[in-house]
């Protein structure tokens, strides 16, 4: 586990996690330019750790879990702090948090009570993450420079996040049910043949 932690891609993921308190304090102090720069650097480190893991052959089990956790922590924290500072409406933040909590609780219960271990994200979930990243970036940019197009992009992306968050949550729970039925059916077939 320690060797996995020391791989370069995983160190980049840990670096991204270390950005979170600095981005939060920058937003709370009204220093949106610093927050935007750190957010962009976090995005670059996210892209780099994936590329490096593949090109260096350093894909690890730890990295498979750590990378999405770092992304979720960064985005969820930013939605919360931007809602506190009134840059993002609370209803969007509540929807984002509700989806993540519902998926976490459902996956934990399924993991603890069934043999299902496939919790991979869906295409809609990935699209939702991209929409969240764009919405946060546009929000920070509109706080730095009050350009009309930045406010327009922020508004469009926040509504996109709102819609995609609901749709992707429903789709993920449905897909989890399909995967669970498949695992249960194959377990029954295996028990009958044994």
N, C-alpha and C positions, 0 to 999 in steps of 0.2 A: 504494500500500500504506500509506504514512504517513497519507494522508487517511482511509483506512478505519480505521486504528488510532485516529484522533482522534475518530471518531464517538462520540456519547454512550453508546449501548448497549455498544460495545466497551470504552470506558473503565470502565463498570460491571463488565464481565467481568474486566478487569485488576484492578480493586479487589477483586473476589471472590478472585482468585488471590493478592493481597497479604495476605488474611486468613489463609492457610494457616499460615505460620510462627507467627503469634500464637495461633491455635487450638491448634497442636501444643505450643507452650511452656506454654500455660495448662493443658493436660491433664497434661503431664509434671510440672508444679509442683503438681498436685492442685487447681487453681482451676477446677473444673468449671462454676461459674456463669458465669464470663467466657467459657469455651469455648462454653457453650450460647448466650449472647448473641451472640457472633461468628458462630456457626453459623446462628442465626435471621437475623441481618443478611445473611449470605451468601445465604440462601434468598430473602430479600426482594429483594436485588440481582439474583438470577437471574430472578425473576418480572418485575422491572422492566425488565431489559434486553430481554427478549422483547417485552413490551408496547410499549416505546418504539421498538424497531426497526420494528415494524409500523405504529404510529401516526404516527411521524415520517418514515416511508419511508426509514429508514436501515439496511435489511437489506444486509449486505455478505457477500462470499465469505469474508473473514477471520473475520467473526462466526460464520458457519456452522461453521467449524472450531474457533474459539477457545472458544465457549460449551460444547460437550460436553467439550472437553479440560479446561476449568476445573472442570466438574462432576466428571469422573472423577478428576482430581488431588485435589480436595478430599475426595471420598468415600473413595478408596483410601488416602490419607494418614491419614484419620481411623480407618478400619478398622485400619490398621497400628498406629497409636499407641494406640488403645483395646485392641488385643490385647496390646501391650507392657505396658500398665498393668493387664492382667488384667480389664478391664471387658467384653471380648468374647472368646469362645473362639477360639483360634488356628485351629481347623478351618474356621470361617466365613470368617476373613480369607484363609486359603490358597485356599479355593474362589473367593472374590471376585477375588483376584489372578490365579489360574489362568485364569479365564474371560477376564479382560481381556487377559492375555498371549497366550492362544490366538487370540482374535479379532484382536488387533493383528498377530500374526505371519502369520496366514492372509490378512488383508486386505492387508498389505504385499506378500506373495508374489503375490497375485492382481493387485494394482495394477501390480507390476513386470513381470509376465509376460503379462498379458491386456489387452484393451481395456475391461474392465469398470470403471466409475467410480461405480456406484451402491452405496454402503455405508451407506445410510440405516438408522437403528435400527428394530427391529421393535416391535410393540405389547408383546410379552413383555419386550423389553429396556427399554422405557419403564416398564413395571410394576415391573421389577426395580429400576430407579433410584429409583422412588417408595418401594419397600419398603426400600431401603438408606437413603434419607434419613430415613424414619420410624424405622428401627431405630437409627440413630446418634442422632437426636433423643431417642428414648426412653431410650437408654443414658445420654446426658449428663444427662437429666432425673432418671433414677433415681440418679445419682451426686450430684445436687444435693439432691434431696428423696427420701428412701427411702419413697415411697408405694407401697403394694401394687399398685395398678393400673398404675403406671409400670413396675414389674418384670414384671408380667404382659404388658403391651404389648411390652416389650423382648424377652421370651422368644418370644412369638408372632411378632414381626417378624423376629427372627434366624432362626427356623426357616423363615419365609416366604422370606427372602433366600436361605437355603441351597437350598431347593427351586427357587425361580425362577432362581437363578444357573445351576444345572445345566440346567434345561429351556430357558432362553433361549439358553444357549451352543449347545446341540445344535440348536435351532431356527434360530439365526442361521447356523450352518455349513451346515445343510441349505438354507436360503433362498439363501445365497451360491452354492451349487451350482446351484440352479434359475436364478438370475440369470445365472450364467456360461454355462450351457447355452443360455439365450435369446440372449445376446450372440453366442456362437459360431455358433448357427444362423443368426442374421440376417447375420453376417459372411459365412458360406458362401453364403447366398442372394444377397447383394450381389455376391460374387465371380463367381457363376454368371451373373448378369444383365449383368455388365460385359464 
